[in-house]
């Protein structure tokens, strides 16, 4: 996959122009509660306001809008634990394209239902994301669909990078951006924009201790597979993605892991103190900010709350664990 071209800032600006008719910018709000708890000026990027409840739809709209006539006619297929699938399903419906999503058998029920509501055919296959992805790739080859990988797609990365473009347009003096990592498209996009606009901005990735593949790959500079037993399915990839890794290995300033308890604590904090309901991956940036308090002191910090698609079962478990 070394022929994949890394997107650059002009690609992100083009993506912003393409998605603007379909997706409004999401709010960036300073959180007094988070600022007090972290000891920094903390701004929350509300990606859960997007129509699929998560940031990935930015990439879906950008990519599907650029499909060839033949690709539109045949249809698209993707593998997802939920948010990438919703993104592809939403964009496919927008542009009149058939969509098939392969999700693991234990996928977040709320996300599966949402993908079906958006008109996608959802195949539940495999024990985890990577088994679903392998089945998806076989079906794409067998039936000729345009396969949309959740990370190795320059147009997806350029699309999701618009979240950081919006952050810096609204608050140009940001010192640090913390972004959750599953496959790494969001972190790659954040790096492309932040480092081009102002190389002094620190971009920090965060993944779950119980799903550390992207983190271990970034640290060792070689692909590392790892188990995925986190409840935050948006952070759960067993295999690293080549294109996002290529970008973050060059541009990401740091990468941290957070525990399951820290993720749940952050979900509860955002609900109790900010009246914001997010999924596990969406709260991971705040969990990282709490862990990095000393380092973030007195800085302007943007936390990307990547999604709000928490299931009622997950929410009950989080609240019961308080």
Buried (B, 14 or more C-beta within 10 A) or exposed (E): EEEBEBBBBEBBBBBBEBBEEBBEBBEBBEBEBBBEBBBBBBBBBBBBBBBBBBBBBBBBBBBBBBBEEEBBEBBBBBBBBBBBBBBBBBBBBBBEBBBBBBBBEEBBEBBBEBBBEBEBBBBEBBEBBBBBBBBBBEBBEEEEBBBBBBBBBBBBBBBBBBBBBBBBEBBEEBBBBBBBBBBBBBBBBBBBBBBBBEEEBBBBBBBBBBBBBBBBBBEEEEEBEBEBEBBBBBBBBBBBBBBBBBBBBEBBBBBBBBBBEBBBBBBBBBBEBBEBBBBBBBBBBBBBBBBBEEBBEEBBBBBBBBBBBBBEEBBEEBEEEE
